[in-house]
Amino acid sequence: MLIFPHKADKEAFMKKNDFHKILNPILFVLALNQAFTAILSDEMSPRAFEILHKGGGFIFIAVIAVHFVLNFNWVKANYFTK
């Protein structure tokens, strides 16, 4: 059970949680895009591959960075403890 000393903390958590509900499926779709375009690269035109795989890769990296920033407190608590 989460205990929030201030109502603003609970509202911020809810907004972050709602954002994760959108971000995580996007990450999943982008990961699938990378896998399928890599597997099917011989069947695709070079232009389609460039758009879907390379362009999707840049978007994937950007979304991973946002995901990391949103979860930095968790990362800090689990990997940088003394």
N, C-alpha and C positions, 0 to 999 in steps of 0.2 A: 504494500500500500504506500503510495506516495503522499507525503505530508508537505503542504505548501504553506509557509508562514504568511505569505501575502497573496492576496487575490491576483495581483498582477503576475506573480510567478506562475500561477496555475494557467492563466490566460496565455502567457508566452509559451508554456509547455504545450498547450493544446494547439496553438498555431504551428509550432514546430512539428508536432505529431501529424497534423493535417498535411503539412508540406511533405512529410515523409511518405504519406499515402499516395501522393502524386509522383514524387521523385523515384521511389523504388520500382514501380512498374516501368517507368521510362528507362531506368538503368537496365532492367531485364530485357526490354525490347531492343535497346542498343547493343547489349551483349549478344543477343540472338542475331542481330543484323551483322555484327562482326563475324560471328561463326559461319553463318550461311553464305555471306559474300566471299569469305575465304575459301570455303568448300567449293562454291560454284564459280570461282574466278575464271576458270577456263571456258565456261559457258557464257560468260558475260562479255559485252563489248568493253573495250578499255575505258570509254567515257562513263558507262554505267558503273563500272568497278570504281573508278575514281570518285564519282559522286557518292555512291553508297558505302564503300568500304573506307576510303580515305576521309571523306567528309564526315561520315558517321563516326569514325575514330576520333576526330577532333572534338565532335560534340560529346562523345562518350567520355573523353578525358575531362572536359569542362564539367560535365554532370558529376563525375567521380569527385572532382575538386569541391564542388558544392556539397556533396554528400559528406566528404571528409570534414569540411568546415562545420557543418551542422552537428557532426558527431565528435567534434574535437574534445569535448569534456569527457566523453566515454573513452576515447583513445588515451587521453592524458591519465585518466584514473586507472586504466588497465595496463598501460605499457610504460608509463613514466613514474611509477610509484617507487618510493625509496624503501 
